[in-house]
């Protein structure tokens, strides 16, 4: 398990990643239910797509503050930082 924090404006996201089946939960909800807009879902998932790890890493996230767009960007930063902890070559 790898953990990292991301911030954007007033939003803060704390992320834990583990090897798994590709599940992505934010505050206990599936990512699409929480963020509700496809552009925000894509932004939050982007680090996994770039690292070609989508479907192989489970992400659990707690976020608060700001709006949904700021939270999505904070999640993106936190996931990126956690992936770099997992594999510094990324």
MARDO-875415 format. One line per field, with one value per atom (N, C-alpha, C, O): residue number from 1; residue in one letter; atom name; z negated, y, x. Coordinates in Angstrom, 2 decimals, always signed. Atoms other than C-alpha are relative to their C-alpha. Example, Ala and Ser with C-alpha at 12.3 -4.5 7.8 and 13.67 -1.06 7.14 Angstrom:
2
nr 1;1;1;1;2;2;2;2;
rest A;A;A;A;S;S;S;S;
atom N;CA;C;O;N;CA;C;O;
w +0.00;-7.80;+0.00;-0.66;+0.06;-7.14;-0.73;-0.90;
v -1.19;-4.50;+1.20;+1.18;-1.19;-1.06;+1.09;+2.20;
u +0.89;+12.30;+0.90;+1.94;-0.82;+13.67;-0.77;-0.26;
***
This chain:
90
nr 1;1;1;1;2;2;2;2;3;3;3;3;4;4;4;4;5;5;5;5;6;6;6;6;7;7;7;7;8;8;8;8;9;9;9;9;10;10;10;10;11;11;11;11;12;12;12;12;13;13;13;13;14;14;14;14;15;15;15;15;16;16;16;16;17;17;17;17;18;18;18;18;19;19;19;19;20;20;20;20;21;21;21;21;22;22;22;22;23;23;23;23;24;24;24;24;25;25;25;25;26;26;26;26;27;27;27;27;28;28;28;28;29;29;29;29;30;30;30;30;31;31;31;31;32;32;32;32;33;33;33;33;34;34;34;34;35;35;35;35;36;36;36;36;37;37;37;37;38;38;38;38;39;39;39;39;40;40;40;40;41;41;41;41;42;42;42;42;43;43;43;43;44;44;44;44;45;45;45;45;46;46;46;46;47;47;47;47;48;48;48;48;49;49;49;49;50;50;50;50;51;51;51;51;52;52;52;52;53;53;53;53;54;54;54;54;55;55;55;55;56;56;56;56;57;57;57;57;58;58;58;58;59;59;59;59;60;60;60;60;61;61;61;61;62;62;62;62;63;63;63;63;64;64;64;64;65;65;65;65;66;66;66;66;67;67;67;67;68;68;68;68;69;69;69;69;70;70;70;70;71;71;71;71;72;72;72;72;73;73;73;73;74;74;74;74;75;75;75;75;76;76;76;76;77;77;77;77;78;78;78;78;79;79;79;79;80;80;80;80;81;81;81;81;82;82;82;82;83;83;83;83;84;84;84;84;85;85;85;85;86;86;86;86;87;87;87;87;88;88;88;88;89;89;89;89;90;90;90;90;
rest X;X;X;X;X;X;X;X;X;X;X;X;X;X;X;X;X;X;X;X;X;X;X;X;X;X;X;X;X;X;X;X;X;X;X;X;X;X;X;X;X;X;X;X;X;X;X;X;X;X;X;X;X;X;X;X;X;X;X;X;X;X;X;X;X;X;X;X;X;X;X;X;X;X;X;X;X;X;X;X;X;X;X;X;X;X;X;X;X;X;X;X;X;X;X;X;X;X;X;X;X;X;X;X;X;X;X;X;X;X;X;X;X;X;X;X;X;X;X;X;X;X;X;X;X;X;X;X;X;X;X;X;X;X;X;X;X;X;X;X;X;X;X;X;X;X;X;X;X;X;X;X;X;X;X;X;X;X;X;X;X;X;X;X;X;X;X;X;X;X;X;X;X;X;X;X;X;X;X;X;X;X;X;X;X;X;X;X;X;X;X;X;X;X;X;X;X;X;X;X;X;X;X;X;X;X;X;X;X;X;X;X;X;X;X;X;X;X;X;X;X;X;X;X;X;X;X;X;X;X;X;X;X;X;X;X;X;X;X;X;X;X;X;X;X;X;X;X;X;X;X;X;X;X;X;X;X;X;X;X;X;X;X;X;X;X;X;X;X;X;X;X;X;X;X;X;X;X;X;X;X;X;X;X;X;X;X;X;X;X;X;X;X;X;X;X;X;X;X;X;X;X;X;X;X;X;X;X;X;X;X;X;X;X;X;X;X;X;X;X;X;X;X;X;X;X;X;X;X;X;X;X;X;X;X;X;X;X;X;X;X;X;X;X;X;X;X;X;X;X;X;X;X;X;X;X;X;X;X;X;
atom N;CA;C;O;N;CA;C;O;N;CA;C;O;N;CA;C;O;N;CA;C;O;N;CA;C;O;N;CA;C;O;N;CA;C;O;N;CA;C;O;N;CA;C;O;N;CA;C;O;N;CA;C;O;N;CA;C;O;N;CA;C;O;N;CA;C;O;N;CA;C;O;N;CA;C;O;N;CA;C;O;N;CA;C;O;N;CA;C;O;N;CA;C;O;N;CA;C;O;N;CA;C;O;N;CA;C;O;N;CA;C;O;N;CA;C;O;N;CA;C;O;N;CA;C;O;N;CA;C;O;N;CA;C;O;N;CA;C;O;N;CA;C;O;N;CA;C;O;N;CA;C;O;N;CA;C;O;N;CA;C;O;N;CA;C;O;N;CA;C;O;N;CA;C;O;N;CA;C;O;N;CA;C;O;N;CA;C;O;N;CA;C;O;N;CA;C;O;N;CA;C;O;N;CA;C;O;N;CA;C;O;N;CA;C;O;N;CA;C;O;N;CA;C;O;N;CA;C;O;N;CA;C;O;N;CA;C;O;N;CA;C;O;N;CA;C;O;N;CA;C;O;N;CA;C;O;N;CA;C;O;N;CA;C;O;N;CA;C;O;N;CA;C;O;N;CA;C;O;N;CA;C;O;N;CA;C;O;N;CA;C;O;N;CA;C;O;N;CA;C;O;N;CA;C;O;N;CA;C;O;N;CA;C;O;N;CA;C;O;N;CA;C;O;N;CA;C;O;N;CA;C;O;N;CA;C;O;N;CA;C;O;N;CA;C;O;N;CA;C;O;N;CA;C;O;N;CA;C;O;N;CA;C;O;N;CA;C;O;N;CA;C;O;N;CA;C;O;N;CA;C;O;N;CA;C;O;N;CA;C;O;N;CA;C;O;N;CA;C;O;N;CA;C;O;
w +0.00;+0.00;+0.00;-0.73;-0.09;+0.92;-0.21;+0.27;+0.32;-0.33;+0.37;+0.31;-0.35;+0.77;-0.16;-0.20;+0.13;+0.39;+1.16;+1.59;-1.04;+3.10;-0.39;-1.06;+0.29;+2.84;+1.27;+2.13;-1.11;+5.30;-0.53;-0.95;+0.56;+4.23;-1.45;-2.28;+1.36;+1.12;-0.19;-1.30;+0.05;+1.95;-0.46;-0.10;+0.48;+0.20;+0.26;-0.03;-0.26;+1.26;-0.61;-0.42;+0.56;-0.64;+0.68;+0.62;-0.86;+1.53;-0.50;-0.96;+0.24;+0.88;+1.24;+1.71;-1.14;+3.78;-0.39;-1.15;+0.22;+3.71;+1.29;+2.10;-1.15;+6.37;-0.11;-1.20;+0.05;+7.31;+1.36;+2.35;-1.20;+9.92;+0.71;+1.71;-0.66;+10.81;-0.63;+0.00;+0.68;+8.28;-0.42;-0.86;+0.32;+7.66;-0.81;-0.27;+0.89;+4.65;-0.61;-1.02;+0.61;+3.38;-1.09;-0.83;+1.15;-0.08;-0.07;-0.41;+0.09;+0.09;+1.19;+1.21;-1.20;+3.48;+1.21;+1.25;-1.26;+6.94;+0.61;+0.45;-0.53;+8.79;+0.85;+0.72;-0.88;+11.38;-0.78;-0.40;+0.83;+8.68;-0.78;-0.98;+0.81;+6.66;+0.86;+0.56;-0.81;+9.39;+0.99;+1.32;-0.82;+11.69;+1.40;+2.25;-1.35;+14.74;+0.60;-0.04;-0.65;+17.22;+0.12;+0.01;-0.11;+17.68;-1.32;-1.31;+1.30;+13.94;-0.30;-0.88;+0.18;+13.84;+0.80;+0.29;-0.84;+16.73;-0.60;-0.57;+0.61;+14.99;-1.19;-1.34;+1.18;+11.78;+0.37;-0.30;-0.43;+13.65;+0.88;+1.12;-0.97;+15.96;-0.41;+0.44;+0.34;+13.96;+0.20;+0.58;-0.20;+14.10;+1.49;+1.88;-1.44;+17.86;+0.55;+1.37;-0.48;+18.45;-0.41;+0.38;+0.50;+16.33;+0.51;+0.22;-0.54;+18.13;-1.11;-0.98;+1.14;+14.78;-0.27;-1.28;+0.19;+15.20;+0.01;+0.91;+0.10;+14.13;-0.84;-1.10;+0.82;+12.03;-1.37;-2.21;+1.26;+9.18;-0.58;+0.13;+0.71;+6.60;-0.68;-1.26;+0.59;+5.40;-1.00;-0.68;+1.02;+2.17;-0.39;-0.71;+0.19;+1.62;-0.98;-0.97;+0.85;-1.05;+0.44;+0.51;-0.45;+0.12;-0.67;-1.03;+0.55;-1.25;+0.45;+0.96;-0.34;-0.66;+1.48;+2.31;-1.39;+2.55;+0.73;+0.11;-0.84;+5.43;+0.63;+0.37;-0.63;+7.51;+0.92;+0.95;-0.92;+10.10;-0.78;-0.40;+0.83;+7.43;-0.64;-0.75;+0.60;+5.76;+1.02;+0.70;-1.05;+9.05;+0.28;+0.46;-0.22;+9.58;-1.19;-1.00;+1.19;+5.99;+0.01;-0.37;-0.10;+6.52;+1.04;+0.81;-1.06;+9.76;-0.53;-0.28;+0.56;+7.94;-1.02;-1.02;+1.02;+5.02;+0.62;+0.18;-0.67;+7.32;+0.67;+0.62;-0.64;+9.27;-1.01;-0.77;+1.03;+6.09;-0.55;-0.80;+0.52;+4.83;+1.02;+0.64;-1.03;+8.17;+0.05;+0.26;+0.01;+8.02;-1.22;-1.14;+1.16;+4.51;+0.31;-0.07;-0.34;+5.86;+0.98;+0.84;-1.01;+8.85;+0.39;+1.20;-0.29;+8.98;+1.48;+1.89;-1.43;+12.70;+0.76;+1.89;-0.66;+13.49;+0.03;+0.54;
v -1.18;+0.00;+1.24;+1.32;-1.27;+3.46;+1.11;+1.03;-1.10;+6.71;+1.33;+1.49;-1.33;+10.33;+0.99;+0.62;-1.09;+13.68;+0.96;+1.24;-1.01;+16.15;+1.17;+0.99;-1.21;+19.71;+0.81;+0.87;-0.91;+22.07;+1.01;+0.65;-1.06;+25.40;-0.37;-0.53;+0.35;+24.54;-1.50;-1.95;+1.44;+20.83;-0.77;-0.44;+0.89;+18.15;-1.43;-1.80;+1.41;+14.50;-0.87;-0.62;+0.99;+11.62;-1.33;-1.84;+1.18;+8.55;-1.16;-0.97;+1.23;+4.96;-0.88;-1.09;+0.90;+2.67;-1.36;-1.46;+1.38;-1.10;-0.77;-0.42;+0.85;-3.78;-0.60;-0.99;+0.53;-4.97;-0.11;-0.40;+0.21;-5.06;+1.29;+1.24;-1.26;-1.38;+0.76;+1.67;-0.72;-0.24;+1.38;+1.53;-1.38;+3.53;+0.59;+0.85;-0.51;+4.83;+1.33;+1.51;-1.31;+8.39;+0.17;+0.10;-0.15;+8.93;-1.12;-0.88;+1.17;+5.43;-0.24;-1.22;+0.15;+5.92;-0.31;+0.07;+0.17;+4.75;+1.37;+2.32;-1.28;+7.49;+0.72;+1.93;-0.65;+8.14;+0.52;+1.53;-0.48;+8.46;+1.25;+2.14;-1.13;+10.91;+1.25;+2.33;-1.17;+13.18;+0.40;+1.58;-0.21;+12.85;+0.54;+0.40;-0.49;+14.48;-0.81;-1.02;+0.86;+12.37;+0.68;+0.01;-0.71;+15.07;-0.06;-0.18;+0.06;+15.04;-1.42;-1.61;+1.41;+11.22;-0.27;-0.90;+0.19;+11.23;+0.68;+0.13;-0.73;+13.84;-0.76;-0.85;+0.73;+11.81;-1.32;-1.74;+1.29;+8.56;+0.17;-0.81;-0.22;+10.14;-0.57;-1.17;+0.57;+9.16;-1.52;-2.05;+1.45;+5.50;-0.34;-1.31;+0.21;+5.76;+0.24;-0.54;-0.34;+7.41;-1.08;-1.43;+1.04;+4.78;-1.40;-2.37;+1.26;+2.02;-1.01;-2.20;+0.86;+0.63;-0.06;-0.62;+0.01;+1.12;-1.45;-2.22;+1.37;-2.06;-0.90;-2.04;+0.81;-3.26;+0.61;-0.01;-0.71;-0.72;+0.42;+0.99;-0.48;-0.11;+1.32;+1.46;-1.32;+3.49;+0.26;+0.13;-0.42;+4.54;+1.43;+1.72;-1.42;+8.27;+0.63;+0.32;-0.86;+10.63;+1.43;+1.83;-1.38;+14.19;+0.92;+0.51;-1.01;+17.37;+1.38;+1.54;-1.37;+21.11;+0.29;-0.62;-0.41;+23.06;-0.58;-1.08;+0.56;+22.00;-1.29;-1.77;+1.29;+18.86;+0.08;-0.85;-0.14;+20.18;+0.08;-0.55;-0.09;+21.12;-1.34;-1.71;+1.31;+17.75;-0.98;-1.76;+0.89;+15.92;+0.27;-0.66;-0.34;+17.81;-0.42;-0.87;+0.43;+17.11;-1.52;-2.02;+1.45;+13.42;-0.40;-1.30;+0.29;+13.42;+0.15;-0.70;-0.23;+14.88;-1.06;-1.56;+1.01;+12.46;-1.37;-2.08;+1.30;+9.42;+0.00;-0.99;-0.10;+10.63;-0.19;-0.92;+0.11;+10.99;-1.42;-1.91;+1.37;+7.55;-0.96;-1.88;+0.86;+5.95;+0.17;-0.81;-0.24;+7.56;-0.67;-1.16;+0.73;+6.14;-1.49;-2.15;+1.40;+2.73;-0.36;-1.40;+0.24;+2.99;+1.33;+2.07;-1.29;+5.92;+0.23;+1.37;-0.15;+5.24;+0.64;+1.08;-0.62;+6.56;+1.50;+2.22;
u +0.84;+0.00;+0.89;+1.87;-0.71;+1.23;-1.02;-2.15;+0.92;-0.30;+0.65;+1.87;-0.49;-0.02;-1.14;-2.31;+0.96;-1.75;+0.17;+1.29;-0.02;-2.68;-0.89;-1.91;+0.79;-3.97;-0.18;+0.70;+0.30;-5.62;-0.99;-2.09;+0.84;-7.07;-0.36;+0.54;+0.43;-9.13;-0.20;-0.48;+0.26;-9.45;+1.25;+2.38;-1.06;-7.39;-0.44;-1.58;+0.30;-7.23;+1.09;+2.28;-0.92;-5.63;-0.31;-1.43;+0.19;-5.10;+0.85;+1.97;-0.74;-4.08;-0.16;-1.28;+0.08;-3.20;+0.57;+1.54;-0.43;-2.82;-0.19;-1.04;+0.25;-2.47;-1.41;-1.83;+1.36;-5.95;-0.64;+0.04;+0.81;-8.70;-0.38;-1.10;+0.32;-8.94;-1.15;-1.70;+1.09;-11.54;+0.50;+1.64;-0.35;-11.56;-1.14;-2.21;+1.05;-13.53;+0.41;+1.56;-0.23;-13.84;-1.05;-2.25;+0.89;-15.33;-1.04;-2.20;+0.88;-16.82;-0.90;-1.64;+0.84;-18.53;+0.86;+2.03;-0.73;-17.50;+0.31;-0.45;-0.48;-15.59;-1.05;-1.21;+0.99;-18.33;-1.20;-1.79;+1.11;-21.00;+0.39;-0.43;-0.42;-18.93;+0.27;-0.24;-0.37;-17.50;-1.08;-1.20;+1.20;-20.57;+0.23;-0.65;-0.27;-18.92;+1.13;+2.16;-0.98;-16.99;+1.36;+2.39;-1.29;-14.32;+0.77;+2.00;-0.66;-13.60;+0.48;+1.55;-0.39;-13.53;+1.27;+2.20;-1.18;-11.04;+1.23;+2.33;-1.12;-8.88;+0.57;+1.79;-0.46;-8.71;+0.68;+1.62;-0.58;-7.92;+1.24;+1.94;-1.07;-5.33;+1.36;+2.02;-1.31;-2.20;+0.07;+1.11;+0.01;-3.24;+0.07;+0.71;-0.04;-3.79;+1.40;+1.89;-1.34;-0.41;+1.01;+1.89;-0.90;+1.37;-0.37;+0.33;+0.50;-0.60;-0.26;+0.07;+0.32;-1.77;-1.50;-1.92;+1.45;-5.52;-0.49;-0.13;+0.50;-7.31;+0.87;+0.51;-0.90;-4.37;+0.27;+0.91;-0.22;-4.37;-1.35;-2.18;+1.19;-7.12;+0.35;+1.43;-0.21;-7.48;-1.12;-2.30;+0.95;-9.16;+0.36;+1.51;-0.28;-9.52;-0.98;-2.17;+0.82;-10.80;+0.30;+1.46;-0.21;-11.32;-1.01;-2.11;+0.90;-12.83;+0.47;+1.58;-0.32;-12.90;-0.15;-0.07;+0.08;-13.34;-1.20;-2.14;+1.05;-15.54;+0.45;+1.55;-0.30;-15.65;+1.22;+2.02;-1.13;-13.16;+1.32;+2.30;-1.19;-10.63;+0.33;+1.50;-0.21;-11.11;+0.56;+1.46;-0.50;-10.56;+1.48;+2.26;-1.41;-7.28;+0.86;+1.99;-0.74;-6.19;+0.17;+1.23;-0.09;-6.96;+1.04;+1.85;-0.98;-4.95;+1.42;+2.27;-1.33;-1.93;+0.36;+1.48;-0.26;-2.24;+0.27;+1.18;-0.23;-2.52;+1.36;+2.08;-1.32;+0.52;+1.12;+2.08;-1.04;+2.55;+0.08;+1.18;+0.01;+1.50;+0.63;+1.36;-0.59;+2.44;+1.51;+2.23;-1.45;+5.89;+0.64;+1.76;-0.50;+6.33;+0.10;+1.07;+0.04;+5.39;+1.12;+1.78;-1.01;+7.73;+0.66;+0.10;-0.65;+10.21;+0.31;+0.53;-0.27;+10.82;-1.15;-0.98;+1.15;+7.35;+0.18;-0.68;
***
